[in-house]
Amino acid sequence: MAMADAIALIDDLFFQAKVRETAKLAGVTVETAATGEQLLRAAAASPAALVIVDLNARQGALEAVEQLHLPDAPGNPRRVIAFLSHVQTDLAERARAAGCQEVMPRSKFTQNLAAILRAAKT
């Protein structure tokens, strides 16, 4: 199996499918994880340059971002893009502090998904 270009923590199965389909159309491989723990395992095993995090995932999203950006974390540094509801400004600030380079509303993430995924190849 080819190594993924990106790893995505998304626990919503419908949204996972949308990300996978968009990735396929963009010529990008994405490995999905449903929990923060799964994300960290995938990140340790993959050289993927991009990590996508749904901050509304139910299990360990913000904690996983914090772990990814520890100085001795496997694959550190990686580009981390997170998305959330536009009204969650406190969570957005916490995500930035944890190491997310970009935090955006889910609507903007969805609108720019193909471009975000294609950037994982560069």
Secondary structure, 3 states (H helix, E strand, C coil): CCCCCEEEECCCHHHHHHHHHHHHHHCCCEEEECCHHHHHHHHHHCCCCEEEEECCCCCCHHHHHHHHCCCCCCCCCCEEEEEECCCCHHHHHHHHHHCCCEEEEHHHHHHCHHHHHHHCCC
